[in-house]
Amino acid sequence: MATDAHSDGSSLAFHPMDQFIIKPLFGDGDFSWYTPTNATLWMALGILAVVALLVLPTSRRALVPTRGQSIAELTYGFVYKMVEDVTGKDGIKYFPYIMTLFMFILTANFLGLLPMAFTTTSHIAVTGVLALAVFLTVTVLGFVLNGSKFLGLFWVSSAPLALRPVLAIIELISYFVRPVSHSVRLGGNMMAGHAVIKVFAGFAQVAVISPIAIAGVVAIYGLEIMVAFIQAYVFTILTCVYLKDALHPAH
Amino acid sequence: MEGDIAAMGQFIGAGLAGIGSGAAAIGVGHVAGNFLAGALRNPSAAAGQTATLFIGIAFAEALGIFSFLVALLLMFAV
């Protein structure tokens, strides 16, 4: 979002949305789809962080786990329990996809909190692809596993017969809004938090209110650490909820 | 100054869209408050419902984020 900088009419030394500009890594000038940009760099760093957190510590497994192995096992168990609780036993088959989503979003959110870092998940383009992949997977899976019975998701059989067509339209709309809200929730939350930090940092150049502004930056940074985890958790658990709808479409 | 009426409309609209964030805050507060009220009556059942709590908060919060998105679109995209 906001890939164009608007520096006009602003009294701040920098614009709070400047941090979301996508730049090519090497040189400057126009770029095409294969140019490595700062988004590419931070996504690659996110994947490296996942490897460093999960693959390397568990490569030499010990009966008494080291600190790294404990972290990897706790993370694995946390996501496994979440999938099992929400989707039930038959949803465990899809655990690798959900674990991948969770770890990618979590590391992208936390790496974005480093100073001068680029938050890949603050762009609707990134979260939109993640949410569309979930939406397509769940829809195809629902039709493959249940056939035409999947349409029963929209036909609320517990409602009075006269109300069912109206409810079907509402259910249909809410089904197709899912990828929009799914992606905008993550992207919007990350972008809003980072923009607020930059706005407070901009206030710090006024000498009178700078101590308050710096304290505000610290406080919001603490909040953002919490938000980074909660939004990854929410994205994952909503994926589980959508998956449960595909596995058991009975309303 | 004649051409600034459209820009004024953009900023007023973005400010009005900000009301939606406050409304979403009321919704999230309702979800969390009612969860706490229920959890204090039956603390043993509370741990199993935290996932439901976060789903409820996420749904209430999504509409606030939508209004924020409308404000951003008015400020930067229109």
Contacts between the chains, C-beta under 8 A, distances in Angstrom:
chain1	res1	chain2	res2	distance
A	1	B	72	6.8
A	1	B	76	7.9
A	2	B	72	7.0
A	2	B	76	5.0
A	4	B	76	7.4
A	6	B	76	6.5
A	17	B	76	7.1
A	82	B	51	7.0
A	85	B	48	8.0
A	85	B	51	6.3
A	86	B	51	6.4
A	181	B	62	4.4
A	181	B	65	8.0
A	181	B	66	7.5
A	184	B	62	7.2
A	184	B	65	5.7
A	184	B	66	6.6
A	184	B	69	5.8
A	185	B	58	6.4
A	185	B	61	6.8
A	185	B	62	5.0
A	185	B	65	5.5
A	188	B	65	3.9
A	188	B	68	5.7
A	188	B	69	5.8
A	189	B	61	7.9
A	189	B	65	6.5
A	191	B	72	8.0
A	192	B	65	7.6
A	192	B	68	5.9
A	230	B	54	7.2
A	233	B	54	6.5
A	234	B	54	5.7
A	234	B	55	7.7
A	234	B	57	7.7
A	234	B	58	4.4
A	237	B	51	5.8
A	237	B	54	6.2
A	237	B	55	6.2
A	237	B	58	7.9
A	238	B	55	6.8
A	238	B	58	6.3
A	241	B	55	6.4
